[in-house]
Amino acid sequence: TANLGAASACLGFPLCNGQFIPEGNYLQHIHWIHRLLGFTLLGYTVWWAIRTRSRGAWGVVALVALQIGVAAALVLFGLPRPLQALHVAVGAGVWAGLVLAVL
């Protein structure tokens, strides 16, 4: 979303510019879909962790929840660079956690 300029298209959390489903331009839709995929991933990882009862899976749930929290802070505080970097870093951590959890 950042490379397309969509990061600043949906300021506010959990709503996108005061709307649940934005009626704005394509950048708002890209950002909203990005959020929707994040919440979908959270739901899936919670289901997976409950089903497998794996510590690794619960670690991934924690990382995904952290990622959503960082993303919320990112838009609420006006996209500061340190939070942008943290969002990327935690995202990499989510991927690494998924890989490690299934090995």
Residue pairs with C-beta under 8 A, 6 or more apart in sequence:
1 7
1 30
1 31
1 34
2 84
4 27
4 30
5 27
6 27
6 28
6 30
6 31
6 34
7 31
7 74
7 75
7 79
7 84
8 79
9 16
9 24
9 25
9 27
9 28
9 30
9 31
10 16
10 17
10 22
10 28
10 31
10 32
10 35
10 75
11 17
11 75
11 76
11 78
12 18
12 75
12 76
13 71
13 72
13 75
13 76
14 35
14 72
16 22
16 24
16 28
16 31
16 32
16 35
17 24
17 28
21 32
22 28
22 29
22 31
22 32
35 71
38 64
38 67
38 68
38 71
39 68
41 64
41 94
42 61
42 64
42 65
42 68
45 57
45 60
45 61
45 64
46 61
48 57
48 60
49 57
49 58
49 60
49 61
54 101
56 97
56 100
56 101
56 102
57 101
59 97
59 101
60 94
60 97
60 98
60 101
63 90
63 93
63 94
63 97
64 94
66 90
67 87
67 90
67 91
67 93
67 94
70 83
70 86
70 87
70 90
71 87
73 83
74 80
74 83
74 84
74 87
77 83
